[in-house]
């Protein structure tokens, strides 16, 4: 019924394959709304199990999921929402050894992790394979989102050029997050993913969108591609 989508767009979504990296706070609303939108294949990457501390924000899971692998709990939820969606699960942490093989089979990647090293790995691989990437992050009451189209705008490394220190991995998830914040930002990741898949609207390419839940404000920062970026500077 939405003229920007229509029957043709709905059929295109049905034939699309989206990889969601992380079945947690951001990945939950992203994956759920992509399934409800009719995306035909959704891949889920996560090596964690469901704990009680996850439940205030990771709405793919519930109290009956405690102790389950997150990818299996998420698969169960998505198939209940839309039995026609094909859910592929990867019970693993992305590494240089497996990341290319996994990402290569998808049309678009939604990054929903709290690990800075994994973000850089996903960004670098998407640039190399020329896969669109929806990047987001949350902390406390704040969130950010950026859409990355290889060859058409800046990548994650253009915005955050310095790789994180060795002890930075995992810190973001331990700082505390108000549960509704990843819900808001994760929903926006789903919106951006559908826009890119259908080539509609104006995606957040070169526009880093920052959200403050405490102030209830949005701020947009223009970001440019760095011609000397060691990652996307090589993409033509």
C-alpha positions in Angstrom: 0.0 0.0 0.0 3.1 2.3 0.3 3.7 3.7 -3.2 7.5 3.8 -2.7 7.4 0.0 -2.2 4.4 -1.6 -3.8 4.2 -5.2 -5.1 7.5 -4.9 -6.9 9.3 -3.7 -3.9 7.7 -6.3 -1.7 8.9 -9.0 -4.1 12.4 -7.5 -4.1 12.5 -7.7 -0.3 11.4 -11.3 -0.5 14.4 -12.1 -2.7 16.8 -10.1 -0.5 19.3 -11.5 2.0 20.3 -9.4 5.0 23.0 -10.4 7.5 22.5 -9.0 11.1 25.7 -9.2 13.1 24.7 -9.4 16.7 21.5 -10.7 18.1 21.4 -8.3 21.1 20.0 -4.9 21.8 20.4 -3.4 18.3 20.0 -6.7 16.4 16.7 -7.5 18.0 14.5 -4.7 16.6 16.5 -4.7 13.4 16.0 -8.3 12.7 12.3 -8.3 13.9 11.3 -5.5 11.7 13.2 -6.8 8.7 11.4 -10.1 9.1 8.0 -8.3 9.5 8.8 -6.3 6.4 9.2 -9.5 4.4 12.9 -9.8 3.8 13.3 -13.3 2.6 16.5 -14.4 4.2 18.0 -13.1 7.4 21.3 -14.3 8.7 22.2 -13.9 12.4 25.7 -14.0 13.8 26.3 -14.3 17.5 28.2 -16.7 19.7 26.6 -15.7 23.1 23.9 -17.2 25.2 20.9 -15.5 26.7 21.3 -14.2 30.2 18.8 -12.4 32.5 20.6 -9.1 32.1 19.9 -9.1 28.4 16.2 -9.1 28.7 15.7 -5.3 29.4 16.7 -4.5 25.8 17.3 -7.7 23.7 13.6 -8.3 22.7 14.4 -11.2 20.5 14.7 -13.2 23.7 12.5 -13.8 26.8 12.7 -15.6 30.1 12.1 -18.9 28.4 15.2 -18.3 26.4 17.6 -18.1 29.3 20.6 -20.3 28.7 19.8 -20.8 25.0 22.2 -19.7 22.3 21.1 -16.3 21.1 21.0 -17.3 17.5 18.6 -20.2 18.2 16.4 -18.0 20.5 16.4 -15.3 17.8 15.5 -17.8 15.0 12.6 -19.1 17.0 11.2 -15.6 17.5 11.7 -14.5 13.9 10.0 -17.7 12.6 7.0 -17.0 14.9 6.7 -13.5 13.5 7.0 -14.6 9.9 7.1 -18.3 9.1 8.0 -17.5 5.5 11.4 -16.0 6.4 14.5 -18.2 6.0 16.7 -17.6 9.1 20.3 -18.7 8.8 22.3 -18.9 12.0 26.0 -18.6 12.7 26.9 -19.5 16.3 30.4 -17.9 16.1 32.3 -14.7 16.7 33.3 -13.1 13.4 37.0 -13.5 12.7 39.3 -12.8 9.7 39.1 -16.5 9.0 35.3 -16.7 8.5 34.1 -13.1 7.9 34.4 -13.1 4.1 32.7 -16.4 3.6 29.7 -15.3 5.7 29.2 -11.8 4.4 29.7 -12.8 0.8 26.4 -14.6 0.7 24.3 -11.5 1.6 23.1 -8.4 -0.1 23.5 -6.0 2.9 24.9 -6.1 6.4 23.4 -4.6 9.6 26.1 -4.1 12.2 24.6 -4.5 15.7 27.6 -5.2 17.9 29.2 -3.5 20.9 32.7 -4.7 20.0 34.8 -2.0 18.3 37.2 -4.6 16.7 34.3 -6.5 15.2 32.9 -3.2 13.8 36.2 -2.5 12.1 36.4 -6.1 10.7 32.8 -5.9 9.4 33.5 -2.5 7.8 36.7 -3.5 6.2 35.1 -6.7 4.8 32.0 -4.9 3.4 34.3 -2.4 1.7 36.3 -5.2 0.1 33.2 -7.1 -1.0 31.3 -3.9 -1.9 28.4 -4.8 0.4 26.2 -2.0 1.8 26.5 -1.7 5.6 24.2 -0.1 8.2 26.4 0.9 11.1 25.1 1.9 14.6 26.1 2.1 18.2 24.4 2.8 21.6 25.6 3.7 25.0 23.7 5.0 28.1 20.9 7.2 26.6 22.8 7.9 23.4 22.9 6.4 19.9 24.5 6.9 16.5 23.7 5.5 13.0 25.5 5.8 9.6 24.8 4.1 6.3 27.9 3.0 4.4 27.8 2.4 0.6 31.2 1.3 -0.7 32.4 3.7 -3.4 29.7 6.3 -2.6 30.6 7.8 0.7 32.8 7.5 3.8 33.2 4.2 5.7 33.5 3.6 9.4 37.2 4.1 9.3 36.8 7.6 7.7 34.8 8.7 10.7 36.8 6.8 13.3 40.2 6.3 11.8 42.2 5.0 14.8 41.7 1.3 15.5 40.7 0.6 19.1 43.3 -0.5 21.6 43.5 -4.2 22.5 41.6 -3.8 25.7 38.7 -1.8 24.1 36.9 -4.8 22.8 33.8 -5.5 24.8 34.0 -2.3 26.9 31.0 -0.7 25.2 28.6 -3.4 26.4 29.7 -3.0 30.0 29.0 0.7 30.4 25.2 0.4 30.7 22.4 1.0 28.2 18.8 2.2 28.8 16.8 -0.5 27.1 14.7 1.6 24.8 17.7 3.3 23.2 18.8 0.3 21.1 15.1 -0.2 20.3 14.9 3.2 18.7 18.3 3.0 16.9 17.8 -0.6 15.8 14.5 0.2 14.2 16.2 3.0 12.3 18.8 0.4 11.1 15.9 -1.6 9.7 14.5 1.5 7.9 17.9 2.3 6.4 18.3 -1.3 5.3 15.0 -1.4 3.5 15.7 2.0 1.8 19.0 0.7 0.5 17.6 -2.6 -0.7 14.8 -0.9 -2.6 16.9 2.2 -3.6 14.4 4.6 -2.2 14.7 7.8 -0.1 17.8 9.4 1.1 20.0 7.0 3.1 22.4 8.3 5.8 25.4 8.2 3.5 28.0 10.8 4.7 25.6 11.8 7.5 26.3 10.6 11.0 23.1 10.9 12.9 23.4 11.2 16.7 20.5 10.7 19.1 20.2 11.8 22.7 17.4 10.2 24.6 17.9 12.4 27.6 17.5 15.6 25.5 15.3 13.9 22.9 17.3 15.5 20.2 18.8 14.4 16.9 22.0 16.0 15.5 23.4 15.3 12.1 27.1 15.6 11.4 28.3 15.7 7.8 31.2 13.3 7.3 33.3 13.0 4.1 35.2 10.2 2.6 38.9 10.3 3.4 40.9 9.8 0.1 43.8 8.5 2.2 41.6 6.0 4.1 43.5 2.7 4.2 40.2 0.9 3.7 37.7 2.7 1.5 40.4 4.8 -0.2 41.2 1.6 -2.2 37.5 1.1 -3.2 36.7 2.3 -6.7 
